[in-house]
Amino acid sequence: MAPLKLQIPWWAKLSIKLMLARLPLGYSAWRRLPIFKHGFMASPEYAYRIFEKHISGLDLPSGFVSLELGPGDSLFSALISYGLGGRSSYLVDTGAYAIEDIDAYQAMADFLLTQGIPLPNIDNSNCLEQTLNTVSAKYLTDGINSLRTIPSASVDFVWSNAVLEHVRRHDFRAVMQELRRILKPNGICSHEIDLRDHLGSGLNNLRFSSSFWEQNWMATSGFYTNRIRYSEMIKIFNKTGFVLKENIILSRWDVLPISRNRLSSEFRNFSDEDLKIATFSVVLEPSDG
């Protein structure tokens, strides 16, 4: 039997999330439902595998400073980064979504030990803040405003995994400018981006006009993506001071998953080849300019 998340049609998921998001409950309550969960980073094995994927092939300096954009359900990358030689890390999100259960972070530390990666002893930590202090990590939860508090040219490695597509469209360029500002001249970024809708893994989000989609009550209902297409995103990277070191199309549709006449008019001018790109990854370096 398919997982519950996959059994719900996109239009039903949209309706359910719109209704449930109006209830006065925090994310810790919604996290129990698959349709609201922020990824799988609460699994030590998964979190480690994702971090390793992003640093694979990169020549990070000893004692590097890292920044994860959008850590979501866990701050495991703080432990992983420190264990792999990082000096300190920032974890920046738009809210305090991460689990605070100290046992979960102890499980992450235990897993790293099985990989031959020791950490400072966190057995005596009695809160998440104390655990983060042990590995010189800061958890910042005010989105772009948090990025603005980080010193310029202070970070060696910025990364995100299926996060950039969730940055509000009106903030996207400014977020990239902030990442460029805080990156050291020889720093590097690794981002994996999922351009599919987060309703049915198609392009159903392109059915709606921006005047409707960008409403705050839509953007805060648990399925928002900024709908910036592949070609647009590449241009924004270039215009905000980055050059592409690596650009890999990870998956694409053989045919468009939606009829063109179902698209909102603002998306009909994009080529089929552009719209068919579902997921891709980039490695970015600061440009000289």
One Martini backbone bead per residue (centre of mass of N, CA, C, O) as a GRO file, in nm:
protein
  289
    1MET     BB    1   0.097   0.036   0.022
    2ALA     BB    2   0.074   0.351  -0.003
    3PRO     BB    3   0.147   0.623   0.127
    4LEU     BB    4  -0.050   0.863   0.245
    5LYS     BB    5   0.085   1.104   0.095
    6LEU     BB    6   0.026   0.958  -0.198
    7GLN     BB    7  -0.302   0.926  -0.175
    8ILE     BB    8  -0.330   1.231  -0.192
    9PRO     BB    9  -0.455   1.456  -0.366
   10TRP     BB   10  -0.360   1.766  -0.441
   11TRP     BB   11  -0.637   1.912  -0.391
   12ALA     BB   12  -0.682   1.786  -0.110
   13LYS     BB   13  -0.422   1.880   0.026
   14LEU     BB   14  -0.476   2.178  -0.004
   15SER     BB   15  -0.741   2.185   0.157
   16ILE     BB   16  -0.638   2.062   0.421
   17LYS     BB   17  -0.413   2.267   0.480
   18LEU     BB   18  -0.587   2.520   0.484
   19MET     BB   19  -0.757   2.429   0.727
   20LEU     BB   20  -0.541   2.339   0.941
   21ALA     BB   21  -0.368   2.610   0.942
   22ARG     BB   22  -0.603   2.766   1.108
   23LEU     BB   23  -0.518   2.628   1.348
   24PRO     BB   24  -0.397   2.662   1.695
   25LEU     BB   25  -0.110   2.515   1.594
   26GLY     BB   26   0.189   2.385   1.604
   27TYR     BB   27   0.441   2.214   1.447
   28SER     BB   28   0.469   1.985   1.659
   29ALA     BB   29   0.184   1.876   1.581
   30TRP     BB   30   0.203   1.852   1.260
   31ARG     BB   31   0.450   1.652   1.241
   32ARG     BB   32   0.268   1.386   1.269
   33LEU     BB   33   0.199   1.463   0.980
   34PRO     BB   34   0.302   1.391   0.665
   35ILE     BB   35   0.192   1.663   0.517
   36PHE     BB   36   0.391   1.849   0.731
   37LYS     BB   37   0.659   1.743   0.702
   38HIS     BB   38   1.018   1.844   0.713
   39GLY     BB   39   1.116   1.582   0.619
   40PHE     BB   40   1.419   1.353   0.722
   41MET     BB   41   1.629   1.491   0.944
   42ALA     BB   42   1.552   1.295   1.203
   43SER     BB   43   1.757   1.104   1.067
   44PRO     BB   44   2.074   1.018   1.107
   45GLU     BB   45   2.137   0.873   0.839
   46TYR     BB   46   2.016   1.085   0.651
   47ALA     BB   47   2.170   1.337   0.747
   48TYR     BB   48   2.450   1.225   0.680
   49ARG     BB   49   2.408   1.168   0.378
   50ILE     BB   50   2.341   1.458   0.295
   51PHE     BB   51   2.598   1.598   0.388
   52GLU     BB   52   2.795   1.425   0.223
   53LYS     BB   53   2.682   1.501  -0.053
   54HIS     BB   54   2.757   1.813  -0.030
   55ILE     BB   55   3.082   1.761   0.031
   56SER     BB   56   3.139   1.613  -0.211
   57GLY     BB   57   3.441   1.725  -0.362
   58LEU     BB   58   3.516   1.922  -0.144
   59ASP     BB   59   3.759   2.180  -0.030
   60LEU     BB   60   3.768   2.211   0.287
   61PRO     BB   61   3.873   2.371   0.543
   62SER     BB   62   4.012   2.379   0.827
   63GLY     BB   63   3.776   2.490   1.032
   64PHE     BB   64   3.504   2.526   0.921
   65VAL     BB   65   3.223   2.727   0.823
   66SER     BB   66   2.876   2.668   0.853
   67LEU     BB   67   2.555   2.671   0.656
   68GLU     BB   68   2.218   2.600   0.714
   69LEU     BB   69   1.938   2.610   0.510
   70GLY     BB   70   1.675   2.474   0.640
   71PRO     BB   71   1.670   2.226   0.871
   72GLY     BB   72   1.406   2.185   1.028
   73ASP     BB   73   1.363   1.903   1.231
   74SER     BB   74   1.686   1.937   1.255
   75LEU     BB   75   2.041   1.981   1.404
   76PHE     BB   76   2.251   1.760   1.303
   77SER     BB   77   2.460   1.923   1.130
   78ALA     BB   78   2.620   2.036   1.368
   79LEU     BB   79   2.751   1.764   1.446
   80ILE     BB   80   2.864   1.680   1.173
   81SER     BB   81   3.043   1.924   1.112
   82TYR     BB   82   3.219   1.900   1.366
   83GLY     BB   83   3.311   1.600   1.322
   84LEU     BB   84   3.440   1.694   1.021
   85GLY     BB   85   3.603   1.985   1.120
   86GLY     BB   86   3.437   2.198   1.223
   87ARG     BB   87   3.410   2.495   1.415
   88SER     BB   88   3.127   2.606   1.302
   89SER     BB   89   2.763   2.692   1.307
   90TYR     BB   90   2.475   2.756   1.108
   91LEU     BB   91   2.108   2.769   1.161
   92VAL     BB   92   1.857   2.862   0.922
   93ASP     BB   93   1.524   2.983   0.982
   94THR     BB   94   1.163   3.069   1.004
   95GLY     BB   95   1.167   2.870   1.256
   96ALA     BB   96   1.106   2.653   1.543
   97TYR     BB   97   1.120   2.321   1.420
   98ALA     BB   98   1.305   2.174   1.596
   99ILE     BB   99   1.393   1.934   1.779
  100GLU     BB  100   1.453   1.903   2.154
  101ASP     BB  101   1.535   1.620   2.198
  102ILE     BB  102   1.820   1.497   2.336
  103ASP     BB  103   1.809   1.199   2.244
  104ALA     BB  104   1.837   1.259   1.940
  105TYR     BB  105   2.133   1.376   1.961
  106GLN     BB  106   2.255   1.126   2.085
  107ALA     BB  107   2.192   0.943   1.842
  108MET     BB  108   2.372   1.102   1.649
  109ALA     BB  109   2.636   1.062   1.807
  110ASP     BB  110   2.631   0.752   1.798
  111PHE     BB  111   2.639   0.726   1.492
  112LEU     BB  112   2.907   0.872   1.444
  113LEU     BB  113   3.074   0.666   1.603
  114THR     BB  114   3.020   0.432   1.396
  115GLN     BB  115   3.190   0.626   1.177
  116GLY     BB  116   3.444   0.750   1.336
  117ILE     BB  117   3.294   1.015   1.484
  118PRO     BB  118   3.379   1.220   1.718
  119LEU     BB  119   3.257   1.389   2.014
  120PRO     BB  120   3.168   1.575   2.234
  121ASN     BB  121   3.026   1.549   2.531
  122ILE     BB  122   2.647   1.528   2.566
  123ASP     BB  123   2.529   1.380   2.820
  124ASN     BB  124   2.492   1.660   3.008
  125SER     BB  125   2.278   1.768   2.847
  126ASN     BB  126   1.957   1.966   2.912
  127CYS     BB  127   1.964   2.113   2.624
  128LEU     BB  128   1.982   2.235   2.313
  129GLU     BB  129   2.171   2.476   2.361
  130GLN     BB  130   2.396   2.312   2.498
  131THR     BB  131   2.453   2.127   2.260
  132LEU     BB  132   2.531   2.354   2.061
  133ASN     BB  133   2.764   2.475   2.225
  134THR     BB  134   2.951   2.220   2.209
  135VAL     BB  135   2.950   2.277   1.866
  136SER     BB  136   2.935   2.579   1.784
  137ALA     BB  137   2.615   2.655   1.756
  138LYS     BB  138   2.356   2.836   1.566
  139TYR     BB  139   2.008   2.910   1.611
  140LEU     BB  140   1.813   3.067   1.353
  141THR     BB  141   1.448   3.200   1.328
  142ASP     BB  142   1.438   3.480   1.107
  143GLY     BB  143   1.557   3.435   0.848
  144ILE     BB  144   1.674   3.701   0.685
  145ASN     BB  145   1.733   3.845   0.955
  146SER     BB  146   1.943   3.638   1.044
  147LEU     BB  147   2.144   3.671   0.814
  148ARG     BB  148   2.206   3.980   0.887
  149THR     BB  149   2.378   3.891   1.159
  150ILE     BB  150   2.599   3.787   0.982
  151PRO     BB  151   2.903   3.811   0.902
  152SER     BB  152   3.105   3.903   0.674
  153ALA     BB  153   3.305   3.677   0.544
  154SER     BB  154   3.246   3.391   0.757
  155VAL     BB  155   3.180   3.161   0.539
  156ASP     BB  156   3.259   2.854   0.372
  157PHE     BB  157   2.968   2.687   0.397
  158VAL     BB  158   2.678   2.650   0.196
  159TRP     BB  159   2.354   2.482   0.256
  160SER     BB  160   2.088   2.290   0.081
  161ASN     BB  161   1.772   2.082   0.103
  162ALA     BB  162   1.494   2.153  -0.028
  163VAL     BB  163   1.460   2.502   0.010
  164LEU     BB  164   1.467   2.733  -0.206
  165GLU     BB  165   1.164   2.682  -0.304
  166HIS     BB  166   1.050   2.816  -0.014
  167VAL     BB  167   1.125   3.085  -0.071
  168ARG     BB  168   1.010   3.370  -0.099
  169ARG     BB  169   0.989   3.539  -0.380
  170HIS     BB  170   1.042   3.834  -0.251
  171ASP     BB  171   1.322   3.704  -0.102
  172PHE     BB  172   1.526   3.554  -0.283
  173ARG     BB  173   1.737   3.762  -0.370
  174ALA     BB  174   1.811   3.855  -0.081
  175VAL     BB  175   1.912   3.582   0.017
  176MET     BB  176   2.141   3.554  -0.192
  177GLN     BB  177   2.287   3.813  -0.106
  178GLU     BB  178   2.347   3.718   0.182
  179LEU     BB  179   2.511   3.467   0.110
  180ARG     BB  180   2.727   3.627  -0.040
  181ARG     BB  181   2.818   3.809   0.196
  182ILE     BB  182   2.901   3.567   0.405
  183LEU     BB  183   3.092   3.470   0.202
  184LYS     BB  184   3.379   3.379   0.127
  185PRO     BB  185   3.592   3.420  -0.138
  186ASN     BB  186   3.648   3.081  -0.104
  187GLY     BB  187   3.371   2.988  -0.102
  188ILE     BB  188   3.079   2.756  -0.079
  189CYS     BB  189   2.793   2.612  -0.254
  190SER     BB  190   2.511   2.381  -0.179
  191HIS     BB  191   2.225   2.290  -0.390
  192GLU     BB  192   1.904   2.144  -0.362
  193ILE     BB  193   1.630   2.136  -0.604
  194ASP     BB  194   1.262   2.141  -0.597
  195LEU     BB  195   1.021   2.199  -0.865
  196ARG     BB  196   0.802   2.063  -0.748
  197ASP     BB  197   0.530   2.016  -0.618
  198HIS     BB  198   0.389   1.994  -0.267
  199LEU     BB  199   0.128   1.792  -0.354
  200GLY     BB  200   0.208   1.581  -0.634
  201SER     BB  201   0.482   1.599  -0.796
  202GLY     BB  202   0.434   1.838  -0.997
  203LEU     BB  203   0.256   2.139  -1.156
  204ASN     BB  204   0.003   2.252  -0.987
  205ASN     BB  205   0.113   2.537  -0.890
  206LEU     BB  206   0.083   2.662  -1.197
  207ARG     BB  207  -0.235   2.725  -1.197
  208PHE     BB  208  -0.169   2.986  -1.041
  209SER     BB  209  -0.172   3.294  -0.959
  210SER     BB  210   0.018   3.521  -0.792
  211SER     BB  211  -0.214   3.677  -0.649
  212PHE     BB  212  -0.287   3.406  -0.501
  213TRP     BB  213  -0.023   3.245  -0.412
  214GLU     BB  214   0.113   3.508  -0.244
  215GLN     BB  215  -0.053   3.481  -0.019
  216ASN     BB  216  -0.015   3.442   0.313
  217TRP     BB  217  -0.232   3.209   0.354
  218MET     BB  218  -0.080   3.030   0.151
  219ALA     BB  219   0.229   3.045   0.248
  220THR     BB  220   0.123   2.921   0.555
  221SER     BB  221   0.008   2.603   0.462
  222GLY     BB  222   0.258   2.384   0.376
  223PHE     BB  223   0.303   2.425   0.021
  224TYR     BB  224   0.505   2.632  -0.048
  225THR     BB  225   0.626   2.772  -0.356
  226ASN     BB  226   0.790   3.004  -0.571
  227ARG     BB  227   0.809   2.905  -0.888
  228ILE     BB  228   1.091   2.910  -0.973
  229ARG     BB  229   1.257   2.854  -1.243
  230TYR     BB  230   1.539   2.738  -1.362
  231SER     BB  231   1.629   2.983  -1.542
  232GLU     BB  232   1.576   3.197  -1.324
  233MET     BB  233   1.767   3.089  -1.101
  234ILE     BB  234   2.030   3.112  -1.257
  235LYS     BB  235   2.014   3.419  -1.294
  236ILE     BB  236   2.012   3.493  -0.993
  237PHE     BB  237   2.283   3.380  -0.920
  238ASN     BB  238   2.441   3.568  -1.110
  239LYS     BB  239   2.316   3.852  -1.001
  240THR     BB  240   2.427   3.775  -0.685
  241GLY     BB  241   2.745   3.666  -0.719
  242PHE     BB  242   2.748   3.395  -0.891
  243VAL     BB  243   2.903   3.089  -0.987
  244LEU     BB  244   2.910   2.803  -1.177
  245LYS     BB  245   3.060   2.493  -1.105
  246GLU     BB  246   2.784   2.323  -1.076
  247ASN     BB  247   2.530   2.146  -1.291
  248ILE     BB  248   2.257   1.923  -1.210
  249ILE     BB  249   2.032   1.714  -1.351
  250LEU     BB  250   1.836   1.485  -1.173
  251SER     BB  251   1.537   1.549  -1.293
  252ARG     BB  252   1.283   1.457  -1.546
  253TRP     BB  253   1.037   1.490  -1.764
  254ASP     BB  254   0.924   1.360  -2.059
  255VAL     BB  255   0.655   1.498  -1.985
  256LEU     BB  256   0.429   1.697  -1.909
  257PRO     BB  257   0.225   1.691  -1.605
  258ILE     BB  258   0.075   1.925  -1.772
  259SER     BB  259  -0.130   2.116  -1.927
  260ARG     BB  260  -0.092   2.419  -2.070
  261ASN     BB  261  -0.400   2.512  -2.025
  262ARG     BB  262  -0.349   2.491  -1.693
  263LEU     BB  263  -0.177   2.724  -1.694
  264SER     BB  264  -0.072   2.997  -1.603
  265SER     BB  265   0.012   3.256  -1.806
  266GLU     BB  266   0.307   3.310  -1.672
  267PHE     BB  267   0.405   2.994  -1.775
  268ARG     BB  268   0.369   2.966  -2.101
  269ASN     BB  269   0.666   3.083  -2.194
  270PHE     BB  270   0.788   2.835  -2.117
  271SER     BB  271   0.960   2.582  -2.188
  272ASP     BB  272   0.950   2.251  -2.183
  273GLU     BB  273   1.242   2.205  -2.085
  274ASP     BB  274   1.215   2.378  -1.834
  275LEU     BB  275   0.951   2.241  -1.706
  276LYS     BB  276   1.081   1.940  -1.689
  277ILE     BB  277   1.239   2.029  -1.451
  278ALA     BB  278   1.252   1.895  -1.123
  279THR     BB  279   1.565   1.844  -1.042
  280PHE     BB  280   1.853   2.016  -0.887
  281SER     BB  281   2.206   2.102  -0.880
  282VAL     BB  282   2.442   2.323  -0.706
  283VAL     BB  283   2.761   2.487  -0.741
  284LEU     BB  284   2.883   2.776  -0.571
  285GLU     BB  285   3.061   3.077  -0.645
  286PRO     BB  286   3.216   3.358  -0.611
  287SER     BB  287   3.247   3.630  -0.768
  288ASP     BB  288   3.458   3.897  -0.844
  289GLY     BB  289   3.225   4.128  -0.850
   0.00000   0.00000   0.00000
